[in-house]
Amino acid sequence: MTDQPPTVEQLLSESKLKKLNVVSLLVQAGRAQQNGNTQRAALLFGAALIAPKYSRASYLVQGALTANDFRKKLQST
């Protein structure tokens, strides 16, 4: 019997990882709201709502927001 590391699919199906993702999204949404960025907060909150069932979609939203932030930083320099 070989001990293999868990696959990405197995990790994504773990409920603890999903809960951590939801908490992370909610914290990010709260910080965005505190900073006055209501559009970003709404997107992150929406991603947190769908995260338990559609974790890949929530990761896509997070990745898109991060890519947009990175793009803005590159343009400002």
mmCIF file as gemmi writes it, N, C-alpha and C atoms, coordinates in Angstrom:
data_model
loop_
_atom_site.group_PDB
_atom_site.id
_atom_site.type_symbol
_atom_site.label_atom_id
_atom_site.label_alt_id
_atom_site.label_comp_id
_atom_site.label_asym_id
_atom_site.label_entity_id
_atom_site.label_seq_id
_atom_site.pdbx_PDB_ins_code
_atom_site.Cartn_x
_atom_site.Cartn_y
_atom_site.Cartn_z
_atom_site.occupancy
_atom_site.B_iso_or_equiv
_atom_site.pdbx_formal_charge
_atom_site.auth_seq_id
_atom_site.auth_asym_id
_atom_site.pdbx_PDB_model_num
ATOM 1 N N . MET Axp A 1 ? 0.843 -1.179 0 1 0 ? 1 A 1
ATOM 2 C CA . MET Axp A 1 ? 0 0 0 1 0 ? 1 A 1
ATOM 3 C C . MET Axp A 1 ? 0.889 1.243 0 1 0 ? 1 A 1
ATOM 4 N N . THR Axp A 2 ? 0.615 2.17 -0.905 1 0 ? 2 A 1
ATOM 5 C CA . THR Axp A 2 ? 1.428 3.372 -1 1 0 ? 2 A 1
ATOM 6 C C . THR Axp A 2 ? 0.698 4.534 -0.346 1 0 ? 2 A 1
ATOM 7 N N . ASP Axp A 3 ? 1.473 5.343 0.344 1 0 ? 3 A 1
ATOM 8 C CA . ASP Axp A 3 ? 0.92 6.555 0.947 1 0 ? 3 A 1
ATOM 9 C C . ASP Axp A 3 ? 1.141 7.704 -0.02 1 0 ? 3 A 1
ATOM 10 N N . GLN Axp A 4 ? 0.064 8.156 -0.622 1 0 ? 4 A 1
ATOM 11 C CA . GLN Axp A 4 ? 0.148 9.252 -1.573 1 0 ? 4 A 1
ATOM 12 C C . GLN Axp A 4 ? -0.448 10.504 -0.951 1 0 ? 4 A 1
ATOM 13 N N . PRO Axp A 5 ? 0.106 11.656 -1.298 1 0 ? 5 A 1
ATOM 14 C CA . PRO Axp A 5 ? -0.479 12.896 -0.776 1 0 ? 5 A 1
ATOM 15 C C . PRO Axp A 5 ? -1.875 13.092 -1.355 1 0 ? 5 A 1
ATOM 16 N N . PRO Axp A 6 ? -2.713 13.822 -0.646 1 0 ? 6 A 1
ATOM 17 C CA . PRO Axp A 6 ? -4.079 14.025 -1.15 1 0 ? 6 A 1
ATOM 18 C C . PRO Axp A 6 ? -4.066 14.838 -2.439 1 0 ? 6 A 1
ATOM 19 N N . THR Axp A 7 ? -5.003 14.534 -3.304 1 0 ? 7 A 1
ATOM 20 C CA . THR Axp A 7 ? -5.122 15.29 -4.551 1 0 ? 7 A 1
ATOM 21 C C . THR Axp A 7 ? -5.825 16.611 -4.274 1 0 ? 7 A 1
ATOM 22 N N . VAL Axp A 8 ? -5.778 17.503 -5.242 1 0 ? 8 A 1
ATOM 23 C CA . VAL Axp A 8 ? -6.459 18.795 -5.11 1 0 ? 8 A 1
ATOM 24 C C . VAL Axp A 8 ? -7.953 18.564 -4.926 1 0 ? 8 A 1
ATOM 25 N N . GLU Axp A 9 ? -8.495 17.611 -5.651 1 0 ? 9 A 1
ATOM 26 C CA . GLU Axp A 9 ? -9.933 17.315 -5.537 1 0 ? 9 A 1
ATOM 27 C C . GLU Axp A 9 ? -10.292 16.895 -4.117 1 0 ? 9 A 1
ATOM 28 N N . GLN Axp A 10 ? -9.453 16.073 -3.504 1 0 ? 10 A 1
ATOM 29 C CA . GLN Axp A 10 ? -9.724 15.629 -2.138 1 0 ? 10 A 1
ATOM 30 C C . GLN Axp A 10 ? -9.625 16.789 -1.157 1 0 ? 10 A 1
ATOM 31 N N . LEU Axp A 11 ? -8.657 17.665 -1.372 1 0 ? 11 A 1
ATOM 32 C CA . LEU Axp A 11 ? -8.515 18.818 -0.48 1 0 ? 11 A 1
ATOM 33 C C . LEU Axp A 11 ? -9.707 19.756 -0.587 1 0 ? 11 A 1
ATOM 34 N N . LEU Axp A 12 ? -10.186 19.969 -1.821 1 0 ? 12 A 1
ATOM 35 C CA . LEU Axp A 12 ? -11.313 20.861 -2.013 1 0 ? 12 A 1
ATOM 36 C C . LEU Axp A 12 ? -12.601 20.295 -1.428 1 0 ? 12 A 1
ATOM 37 N N . SER Axp A 13 ? -12.672 18.991 -1.306 1 0 ? 13 A 1
ATOM 38 C CA . SER Axp A 13 ? -13.885 18.389 -0.766 1 0 ? 13 A 1
ATOM 39 C C . SER Axp A 13 ? -13.898 18.381 0.766 1 0 ? 13 A 1
ATOM 40 N N . GLU Axp A 14 ? -12.794 18.694 1.374 1 0 ? 14 A 1
ATOM 41 C CA . GLU Axp A 14 ? -12.72 18.699 2.837 1 0 ? 14 A 1
ATOM 42 C C . GLU Axp A 14 ? -13.523 19.869 3.407 1 0 ? 14 A 1
ATOM 43 N N . SER Axp A 15 ? -14.355 19.581 4.384 1 0 ? 15 A 1
ATOM 44 C CA . SER Axp A 15 ? -15.213 20.618 4.939 1 0 ? 15 A 1
ATOM 45 C C . SER Axp A 15 ? -14.419 21.676 5.711 1 0 ? 15 A 1
ATOM 46 N N . LYS Axp A 16 ? -13.314 21.293 6.34 1 0 ? 16 A 1
ATOM 47 C CA . LYS Axp A 16 ? -12.522 22.284 7.08 1 0 ? 16 A 1
ATOM 48 C C . LYS Axp A 16 ? -11.933 23.321 6.134 1 0 ? 16 A 1
ATOM 49 N N . LEU Axp A 17 ? -11.452 22.89 4.987 1 0 ? 17 A 1
ATOM 50 C CA . LEU Axp A 17 ? -10.895 23.819 4.016 1 0 ? 17 A 1
ATOM 51 C C . LEU Axp A 17 ? -11.981 24.74 3.479 1 0 ? 17 A 1
ATOM 52 N N . LYS Axp A 18 ? -13.167 24.196 3.261 1 0 ? 18 A 1
ATOM 53 C CA . LYS Axp A 18 ? -14.278 25.024 2.783 1 0 ? 18 A 1
ATOM 54 C C . LYS Axp A 18 ? -14.672 26.062 3.834 1 0 ? 18 A 1
ATOM 55 N N . LYS Axp A 19 ? -14.702 25.644 5.087 1 0 ? 19 A 1
ATOM 56 C CA . LYS Axp A 19 ? -15.05 26.591 6.157 1 0 ? 19 A 1
ATOM 57 C C . LYS Axp A 19 ? -13.998 27.69 6.264 1 0 ? 19 A 1
ATOM 58 N N . LEU Axp A 20 ? -12.737 27.312 6.152 1 0 ? 20 A 1
ATOM 59 C CA . LEU Axp A 20 ? -11.663 28.295 6.202 1 0 ? 20 A 1
ATOM 60 C C . LEU Axp A 20 ? -11.78 29.278 5.042 1 0 ? 20 A 1
ATOM 61 N N . ASN Axp A 21 ? -12.116 28.785 3.873 1 0 ? 21 A 1
ATOM 62 C CA . ASN Axp A 21 ? -12.289 29.656 2.714 1 0 ? 21 A 1
ATOM 63 C C . ASN Axp A 21 ? -13.426 30.647 2.945 1 0 ? 21 A 1
ATOM 64 N N . VAL Axp A 22 ? -14.539 30.175 3.493 1 0 ? 22 A 1
ATOM 65 C CA . VAL Axp A 22 ? -15.684 31.05 3.755 1 0 ? 22 A 1
ATOM 66 C C . VAL Axp A 22 ? -15.294 32.128 4.767 1 0 ? 22 A 1
ATOM 67 N N . VAL Axp A 23 ? -14.628 31.737 5.843 1 0 ? 23 A 1
ATOM 68 C CA . VAL Axp A 23 ? -14.203 32.705 6.856 1 0 ? 23 A 1
ATOM 69 C C . VAL Axp A 23 ? -13.246 33.721 6.243 1 0 ? 23 A 1
ATOM 70 N N . SER Axp A 24 ? -12.312 33.26 5.434 1 0 ? 24 A 1
ATOM 71 C CA . SER Axp A 24 ? -11.36 34.163 4.782 1 0 ? 24 A 1
ATOM 72 C C . SER Axp A 24 ? -12.08 35.167 3.884 1 0 ? 24 A 1
ATOM 73 N N . LEU Axp A 25 ? -13.034 34.685 3.12 1 0 ? 25 A 1
ATOM 74 C CA . LEU Axp A 25 ? -13.788 35.582 2.236 1 0 ? 25 A 1
ATOM 75 C C . LEU Axp A 25 ? -14.586 36.608 3.028 1 0 ? 25 A 1
ATOM 76 N N . LEU Axp A 26 ? -15.184 36.178 4.133 1 0 ? 26 A 1
ATOM 77 C CA . LEU Axp A 26 ? -15.962 37.114 4.949 1 0 ? 26 A 1
ATOM 78 C C . LEU Axp A 26 ? -15.079 38.162 5.606 1 0 ? 26 A 1
ATOM 79 N N . VAL Axp A 27 ? -13.901 37.761 6.05 1 0 ? 27 A 1
ATOM 80 C CA . VAL Axp A 27 ? -12.968 38.721 6.643 1 0 ? 27 A 1
ATOM 81 C C . VAL Axp A 27 ? -12.517 39.732 5.579 1 0 ? 27 A 1
ATOM 82 N N . GLN Axp A 28 ? -12.21 39.24 4.398 1 0 ? 28 A 1
ATOM 83 C CA . GLN Axp A 28 ? -11.809 40.143 3.317 1 0 ? 28 A 1
ATOM 84 C C . GLN Axp A 28 ? -12.944 41.096 2.949 1 0 ? 28 A 1
ATOM 85 N N . ALA Axp A 29 ? -14.174 40.585 2.934 1 0 ? 29 A 1
ATOM 86 C CA . ALA Axp A 29 ? -15.327 41.426 2.621 1 0 ? 29 A 1
ATOM 87 C C . ALA Axp A 29 ? -15.508 42.512 3.689 1 0 ? 29 A 1
ATOM 88 N N . GLY Axp A 30 ? -15.343 42.136 4.945 1 0 ? 30 A 1
ATOM 89 C CA . GLY Axp A 30 ? -15.453 43.117 6.026 1 0 ? 30 A 1
ATOM 90 C C . GLY Axp A 30 ? -14.395 44.203 5.94 1 0 ? 30 A 1
ATOM 91 N N . ARG Axp A 31 ? -13.176 43.803 5.637 1 0 ? 31 A 1
ATOM 92 C CA . ARG Axp A 31 ? -12.094 44.794 5.506 1 0 ? 31 A 1
ATOM 93 C C . ARG Axp A 31 ? -12.348 45.72 4.318 1 0 ? 31 A 1
ATOM 94 N N . ALA Axp A 32 ? -12.845 45.158 3.225 1 0 ? 32 A 1
ATOM 95 C CA . ALA Axp A 32 ? -13.144 45.987 2.053 1 0 ? 32 A 1
ATOM 96 C C . ALA Axp A 32 ? -14.248 46.99 2.39 1 0 ? 32 A 1
ATOM 97 N N . GLN Axp A 33 ? -15.253 46.543 3.142 1 0 ? 33 A 1
ATOM 98 C CA . GLN Axp A 33 ? -16.347 47.434 3.541 1 0 ? 33 A 1
ATOM 99 C C . GLN Axp A 33 ? -15.828 48.545 4.452 1 0 ? 33 A 1
ATOM 100 N N . GLN Axp A 34 ? -14.96 48.2 5.392 1 0 ? 34 A 1
ATOM 101 C CA . GLN Axp A 34 ? -14.389 49.205 6.291 1 0 ? 34 A 1
ATOM 102 C C . GLN Axp A 34 ? -13.568 50.234 5.523 1 0 ? 34 A 1
ATOM 103 N N . ASN Axp A 35 ? -12.925 49.792 4.454 1 0 ? 35 A 1
ATOM 104 C CA . ASN Axp A 35 ? -12.107 50.699 3.646 1 0 ? 35 A 1
ATOM 105 C C . ASN Axp A 35 ? -12.933 51.472 2.631 1 0 ? 35 A 1
ATOM 106 N N . GLY Axp A 36 ? -14.247 51.272 2.631 1 0 ? 36 A 1
ATOM 107 C CA . GLY Axp A 36 ? -15.119 52.017 1.74 1 0 ? 36 A 1
ATOM 108 C C . GLY Axp A 36 ? -15.262 51.428 0.351 1 0 ? 36 A 1
ATOM 109 N N . ASN Axp A 37 ? -14.757 50.233 0.135 1 0 ? 37 A 1
ATOM 110 C CA . ASN Axp A 37 ? -14.84 49.594 -1.174 1 0 ? 37 A 1
ATOM 111 C C . ASN Axp A 37 ? -16.03 48.633 -1.165 1 0 ? 37 A 1
ATOM 112 N N . THR Axp A 38 ? -17.226 49.194 -1.343 1 0 ? 38 A 1
ATOM 113 C CA . THR Axp A 38 ? -18.441 48.387 -1.226 1 0 ? 38 A 1
ATOM 114 C C . THR Axp A 38 ? -18.602 47.405 -2.372 1 0 ? 38 A 1
ATOM 115 N N . GLN Axp A 39 ? -18.119 47.747 -3.56 1 0 ? 39 A 1
ATOM 116 C CA . GLN Axp A 39 ? -18.233 46.823 -4.689 1 0 ? 39 A 1
ATOM 117 C C . GLN Axp A 39 ? -17.409 45.559 -4.433 1 0 ? 39 A 1
ATOM 118 N N . ARG Axp A 40 ? -16.184 45.743 -3.977 1 0 ? 40 A 1
ATOM 119 C CA . ARG Axp A 40 ? -15.32 44.602 -3.666 1 0 ? 40 A 1
ATOM 120 C C . ARG Axp A 40 ? -15.923 43.785 -2.515 1 0 ? 40 A 1
ATOM 121 N N . ALA Axp A 41 ? -16.453 44.484 -1.511 1 0 ? 41 A 1
ATOM 122 C CA . ALA Axp A 41 ? -17.066 43.801 -0.375 1 0 ? 41 A 1
ATOM 123 C C . ALA Axp A 41 ? -18.242 42.948 -0.833 1 0 ? 41 A 1
ATOM 124 N N . ALA Axp A 42 ? -19.051 43.483 -1.734 1 0 ? 42 A 1
ATOM 125 C CA . ALA Axp A 42 ? -20.213 42.738 -2.232 1 0 ? 42 A 1
ATOM 126 C C . ALA Axp A 42 ? -19.769 41.504 -3.018 1 0 ? 42 A 1
ATOM 127 N N . LEU Axp A 43 ? -18.74 41.643 -3.837 1 0 ? 43 A 1
ATOM 128 C CA . LEU Axp A 43 ? -18.23 40.501 -4.592 1 0 ? 43 A 1
ATOM 129 C C . LEU Axp A 43 ? -17.692 39.413 -3.667 1 0 ? 43 A 1
ATOM 130 N N . LEU Axp A 44 ? -16.937 39.824 -2.661 1 0 ? 44 A 1
ATOM 131 C CA . LEU Axp A 44 ? -16.378 38.851 -1.723 1 0 ? 44 A 1
ATOM 132 C C . LEU Axp A 44 ? -17.461 38.199 -0.873 1 0 ? 44 A 1
ATOM 133 N N . PHE Axp A 45 ? -18.46 38.966 -0.476 1 0 ? 45 A 1
ATOM 134 C CA . PHE Axp A 45 ? -19.558 38.399 0.301 1 0 ? 45 A 1
ATOM 135 C C . PHE Axp A 45 ? -20.336 37.4 -0.553 1 0 ? 45 A 1
ATOM 136 N N . GLY Axp A 46 ? -20.566 37.75 -1.816 1 0 ? 46 A 1
ATOM 137 C CA . GLY Axp A 46 ? -21.238 36.822 -2.727 1 0 ? 46 A 1
ATOM 138 C C . GLY Axp A 46 ? -20.438 35.545 -2.914 1 0 ? 46 A 1
ATOM 139 N N . ALA Axp A 47 ? -19.12 35.694 -3.027 1 0 ? 47 A 1
ATOM 140 C CA . ALA Axp A 47 ? -18.252 34.521 -3.157 1 0 ? 47 A 1
ATOM 141 C C . ALA Axp A 47 ? -18.33 33.657 -1.9 1 0 ? 47 A 1
ATOM 142 N N . ALA Axp A 48 ? -18.434 34.288 -0.73 1 0 ? 48 A 1
ATOM 143 C CA . ALA Axp A 48 ? -18.551 33.535 0.523 1 0 ? 48 A 1
ATOM 144 C C . ALA Axp A 48 ? -19.864 32.764 0.574 1 0 ? 48 A 1
ATOM 145 N N . LEU Axp A 49 ? -20.907 33.334 -0.01 1 0 ? 49 A 1
ATOM 146 C CA . LEU Axp A 49 ? -22.202 32.648 -0.011 1 0 ? 49 A 1
ATOM 147 C C . LEU Axp A 49 ? -22.186 31.396 -0.877 1 0 ? 49 A 1
ATOM 148 N N . ILE Axp A 50 ? -21.48 31.454 -2 1 0 ? 50 A 1
ATOM 149 C CA . ILE Axp A 50 ? -21.464 30.297 -2.901 1 0 ? 50 A 1
ATOM 150 C C . ILE Axp A 50 ? -20.325 29.327 -2.6 1 0 ? 50 A 1
ATOM 151 N N . ALA Axp A 51 ? -19.379 29.736 -1.767 1 0 ? 51 A 1
ATOM 152 C CA . ALA Axp A 51 ? -18.176 28.936 -1.512 1 0 ? 51 A 1
ATOM 153 C C . ALA Axp A 51 ? -18.437 27.519 -1.014 1 0 ? 51 A 1
ATOM 154 N N . PRO Axp A 52 ? -19.378 27.294 -0.109 1 0 ? 52 A 1
ATOM 155 C CA . PRO Axp A 52 ? -19.554 25.911 0.365 1 0 ? 52 A 1
ATOM 156 C C . PRO Axp A 52 ? -19.961 24.938 -0.744 1 0 ? 52 A 1
ATOM 157 N N . LYS Axp A 53 ? -20.747 25.406 -1.682 1 0 ? 53 A 1
ATOM 158 C CA . LYS Axp A 53 ? -21.215 24.509 -2.741 1 0 ? 53 A 1
ATOM 159 C C . LYS Axp A 53 ? -20.36 24.606 -4.001 1 0 ? 53 A 1
ATOM 160 N N . TYR Axp A 54 ? -19.889 25.801 -4.328 1 0 ? 54 A 1
ATOM 161 C CA . TYR Axp A 54 ? -19.122 26.026 -5.549 1 0 ? 54 A 1
ATOM 162 C C . TYR Axp A 54 ? -17.774 26.654 -5.198 1 0 ? 54 A 1
ATOM 163 N N . SER Axp A 55 ? -16.916 25.875 -4.571 1 0 ? 55 A 1
ATOM 164 C CA . SER Axp A 55 ? -15.645 26.417 -4.089 1 0 ? 55 A 1
ATOM 165 C C . SER Axp A 55 ? -14.772 26.927 -5.235 1 0 ? 55 A 1
ATOM 166 N N . ARG Axp A 56 ? -14.818 26.266 -6.367 1 0 ? 56 A 1
ATOM 167 C CA . ARG Axp A 56 ? -13.995 26.727 -7.495 1 0 ? 56 A 1
ATOM 168 C C . ARG Axp A 56 ? -14.426 28.111 -7.971 1 0 ? 56 A 1
ATOM 169 N N . ALA Axp A 57 ? -15.709 28.361 -7.974 1 0 ? 57 A 1
ATOM 170 C CA . ALA Axp A 57 ? -16.199 29.679 -8.378 1 0 ? 57 A 1
ATOM 171 C C . ALA Axp A 57 ? -15.735 30.749 -7.397 1 0 ? 57 A 1
ATOM 172 N N . SER Axp A 58 ? -15.732 30.415 -6.109 1 0 ? 58 A 1
ATOM 173 C CA . SER Axp A 58 ? -15.277 31.4 -5.118 1 0 ? 58 A 1
ATOM 174 C C . SER Axp A 58 ? -13.784 31.668 -5.281 1 0 ? 58 A 1
ATOM 175 N N . TYR Axp A 59 ? -13.014 30.625 -5.614 1 0 ? 59 A 1
ATOM 176 C CA . TYR Axp A 59 ? -11.587 30.826 -5.866 1 0 ? 59 A 1
ATOM 177 C C . TYR Axp A 59 ? -11.377 31.682 -7.108 1 0 ? 59 A 1
ATOM 178 N N . LEU Axp A 60 ? -12.227 31.513 -8.101 1 0 ? 60 A 1
ATOM 179 C CA . LEU Axp A 60 ? -12.134 32.31 -9.319 1 0 ? 60 A 1
ATOM 180 C C . LEU Axp A 60 ? -12.373 33.793 -9.024 1 0 ? 60 A 1
ATOM 181 N N . VAL Axp A 61 ? -13.373 34.08 -8.196 1 0 ? 61 A 1
ATOM 182 C CA . VAL Axp A 61 ? -13.651 35.476 -7.822 1 0 ? 61 A 1
ATOM 183 C C . VAL Axp A 61 ? -12.466 36.058 -7.062 1 0 ? 61 A 1
ATOM 184 N N . GLN Axp A 62 ? -11.944 35.306 -6.103 1 0 ? 62 A 1
ATOM 185 C CA . GLN Axp A 62 ? -10.788 35.778 -5.333 1 0 ? 62 A 1
ATOM 186 C C . GLN Axp A 62 ? -9.592 36.026 -6.247 1 0 ? 62 A 1
ATOM 187 N N . GLY Axp A 63 ? -9.348 35.106 -7.156 1 0 ? 63 A 1
ATOM 188 C CA . GLY Axp A 63 ? -8.226 35.247 -8.08 1 0 ? 63 A 1
ATOM 189 C C . GLY Axp A 63 ? -8.392 36.441 -9.006 1 0 ? 63 A 1
ATOM 190 N N . ALA Axp A 64 ? -9.61 36.655 -9.48 1 0 ? 64 A 1
ATOM 191 C CA . ALA Axp A 64 ? -9.87 37.79 -10.366 1 0 ? 64 A 1
ATOM 192 C C . ALA Axp A 64 ? -9.652 39.117 -9.641 1 0 ? 64 A 1
ATOM 193 N N . LEU Axp A 65 ? -10.107 39.201 -8.4 1 0 ? 65 A 1
ATOM 194 C CA . LEU Axp A 65 ? -9.905 40.429 -7.63 1 0 ? 65 A 1
ATOM 195 C C . LEU Axp A 65 ? -8.417 40.671 -7.357 1 0 ? 65 A 1
ATOM 196 N N . THR Axp A 66 ? -7.696 39.614 -7.046 1 0 ? 66 A 1
ATOM 197 C CA . THR Axp A 66 ? -6.258 39.732 -6.799 1 0 ? 66 A 1
ATOM 198 C C . THR Axp A 66 ? -5.528 40.147 -8.071 1 0 ? 66 A 1
ATOM 199 N N . ALA Axp A 67 ? -5.9 39.554 -9.198 1 0 ? 67 A 1
ATOM 200 C CA . ALA Axp A 67 ? -5.278 39.911 -10.475 1 0 ? 67 A 1
ATOM 201 C C . ALA Axp A 67 ? -5.562 41.371 -10.824 1 0 ? 67 A 1
ATOM 202 N N . ASN Axp A 68 ? -6.767 41.834 -10.531 1 0 ? 68 A 1
ATOM 203 C CA . ASN Axp A 68 ? -7.109 43.222 -10.8 1 0 ? 68 A 1
ATOM 204 C C . ASN Axp A 68 ? -6.293 44.168 -9.919 1 0 ? 68 A 1
ATOM 205 N N . ASP Axp A 69 ? -6.121 43.815 -8.64 1 0 ? 69 A 1
ATOM 206 C CA . ASP Axp A 69 ? -5.283 44.626 -7.748 1 0 ? 69 A 1
ATOM 207 C C . ASP Axp A 69 ? -3.846 44.689 -8.262 1 0 ? 69 A 1
ATOM 208 N N . PHE Axp A 70 ? -3.348 43.548 -8.693 1 0 ? 70 A 1
ATOM 209 C CA . PHE Axp A 70 ? -1.966 43.469 -9.213 1 0 ? 70 A 1
ATOM 210 C C . PHE Axp A 70 ? -1.833 44.325 -10.475 1 0 ? 70 A 1
ATOM 211 N N . ARG Axp A 71 ? -2.833 44.26 -11.348 1 0 ? 71 A 1
ATOM 212 C CA . ARG Axp A 71 ? -2.824 45.063 -12.578 1 0 ? 71 A 1
ATOM 213 C C . ARG Axp A 71 ? -2.793 46.553 -12.247 1 0 ? 71 A 1
ATOM 214 N N . LYS Axp A 72 ? -3.6 46.97 -11.27 1 0 ? 72 A 1
ATOM 215 C CA . LYS Axp A 72 ? -3.651 48.384 -10.88 1 0 ? 72 A 1
ATOM 216 C C . LYS Axp A 72 ? -2.304 48.845 -10.314 1 0 ? 72 A 1
ATOM 217 N N . LYS Axp A 73 ? -1.661 47.987 -9.518 1 0 ? 73 A 1
ATOM 218 C CA . LYS Axp A 73 ? -0.358 48.343 -8.955 1 0 ? 73 A 1
ATOM 219 C C . LYS Axp A 73 ? 0.701 48.467 -10.038 1 0 ? 73 A 1
ATOM 220 N N . LEU Axp A 74 ? 0.643 47.602 -11.028 1 0 ? 74 A 1
ATOM 221 C CA . LEU Axp A 74 ? 1.603 47.69 -12.123 1 0 ? 74 A 1
ATOM 222 C C . LEU Axp A 74 ? 1.403 48.959 -12.948 1 0 ? 74 A 1
ATOM 223 N N . GLN Axp A 75 ? 0.164 49.362 -13.143 1 0 ? 75 A 1
ATOM 224 C CA . GLN Axp A 75 ? -0.127 50.569 -13.922 1 0 ? 75 A 1
ATOM 225 C C . GLN Axp A 75 ? 0.274 51.837 -13.184 1 0 ? 75 A 1
ATOM 226 N N . SER Axp A 76 ? 0.226 51.805 -11.866 1 0 ? 76 A 1
ATOM 227 C CA . SER Axp A 76 ? 0.524 53.017 -11.098 1 0 ? 76 A 1
ATOM 228 C C . SER Axp A 76 ? 2.03 53.266 -10.955 1 0 ? 76 A 1
ATOM 229 N N . THR Axp A 77 ? 2.854 52.279 -11.277 1 0 ? 77 A 1
ATOM 230 C CA . THR Axp A 77 ? 4.296 52.474 -11.158 1 0 ? 77 A 1
ATOM 231 C C . THR Axp A 77 ? 4.921 52.915 -12.437 1 0 ? 77 A 1
